[in-house]
Amino acid sequence: MSAAVAALDWGTTRLRAWLLDDAGKVLAERRGDDGLITAREKGFSTVLEGHLAAMGAPETLPVIICGMAGSRQGWLEAPYVTVPAPIGAILAGAIRVPGQGRDIRIVPGLAQRLADAPDVMRGEETQLVGAGLPAKGRHLVCMPGTHSKWVAVEDGAVAGFGTWPTGELFSVLAAHSILLHSLGEHPAAVAADNPFFRQWCERALGEGGDVTSKLFAIRAAGLLHDLQSDDAAACLSGLLLGGEIASAKRRYGVGDEPVVLVASGALAVLYGAALGVAGLAFRTVDADEAVRAGLVEAARENGMIGAAA
């Protein structure tokens, strides 16, 4: 089968690219460390065409992109769509990159312009489109990452969202705080079945997400109770995830529908375990599949490929 579109999730440090047929089937795939930071030095067009050539993409193949390539510091700024907004309106705002030999478009992000809760996202909105949410009803979506997003969707429209920089907090605390002495220079990957992960997740949930008052206790446990580095990493991870979930529950509430967890790999396992500790029902949507489905839908909405059969 021949490729109908090239789809890219272009982040700050990483890039994922796929050649897809008109049904969204993956025909070729590339992943690399040439995200926005690298692409600004090498040139976005140069990086893109290098990946497309490596996958054997025809010179006329259209390209649909989401993520930080559309930021103010990216290739071309794709203006934010202000929420509340229907999910379909997000896709229709993809902008075309001028001066290129092929049709290249970038999906806009979302902006929440509330004075007391300003927020933005880029990339996650495309996963949201591809998550297969029912058109009716209220749905709460959790999208873990360096900057985790929780999104409230009502009757097919994004009603609001919030960002919890849980992944970044873990990295900063592990490398640039007193906890460096507890976790070591290279913290071990955290296993969801580590009892310390569950215990510290329960602590954060039990006190409504209070995290800061417990951080130093991880260091103290190493000094007084011989807490090992792998377990210290599990404590910090459980504490931060528990705090995020408690805070999101307080902000958005939880209805009858299960939380939609858009995640892959280790993050999906960890967040699934933490949601279970919190007593929340959830269903998992693979993040890679969601972003690809969203990009294909964006290509359709902008007339780059034909409608689904």
C-alpha positions, 0 to 999 in steps of 0.5 A: 500500500502507498503512503497517503501522508507523513505524520510527525509529533515534533517535541522539544527534544524528540521527534516521531515520524510515520508514513501512514496510509489513508486508513492510518496504518503505519508503513514506516517509522522514524524516531530521533533526538532532533526535536525543536532544539536541534532543528532550530540549529540544523533547520526544520526543513533539513531535518524533516526531509532527512527523515522523509528520505530515510523512510522513502517518502515521495517528494510530493507526499503531504506532511501533518505535524503537531507539537512544539514545531508549531510554537513561537520558538518553532518552525512556524507559530500555529496560533492557539485555539482558545478553550472552550472549543469543539475538538473538531475546531482544533484540527481545522486550524492547521496552518501551512508552512510557506515556501516548501515543495510539499504541503506541510501543515502544523496543528495548533495547540490549545490555550486556556486564557482564564486570569486565575488559571492560564494554561497552554498545550501543544501536541496533547491536543492531537492525542486528545482528538485520536483518543476515541472519546464518545461525542456525548457526555463528560470525560476526564482525560489524563495525559502523563508526561514531563508536563502532565495534562488533565483535560475535561471534555464535555459533549465533544468540546474541551471545557478546560485543562490543567498542567502538572509538571510531575515529570519535570519535578521528579528530574529537578528534585532528583538532580538538583536538590538534597534528594540527589544524595538519596536517589544517586546520580542516575536514579533507577527506573521505578517499578509500579509493584515497588511497595514504597511507590504505593505507600508514598502514593497513598500518603500524598492521596491521604492528605489531599496532595500535600507533597512539599512537607514530605519531600525531606522525609525521603532524605531522612529515611535514608539517614535513619532507616537505611532507605536504599536509592531504588526505593527512594526513587520509588518514594519520590515517584509515588509521592509526586503521582499521588499529589498530582492525582489528588490535585486533579480530583479536587479540581475536576471531580470524578464522574461515573465514566472512568478516567481516560489514561492516554499513555504508553510504556512505563508511564502507562503502568505507573499511572495505572497503578497510582490511579488504582491506589486512588480508587479510580476506574480508568481505561488506557489509550495508547499514546502513540496510537492516539497521536497518529489517529489525531494526525490522520484526522487533522490531515482529513479535516484540512483536505490533505487526504480523502475522507475515511472509507 
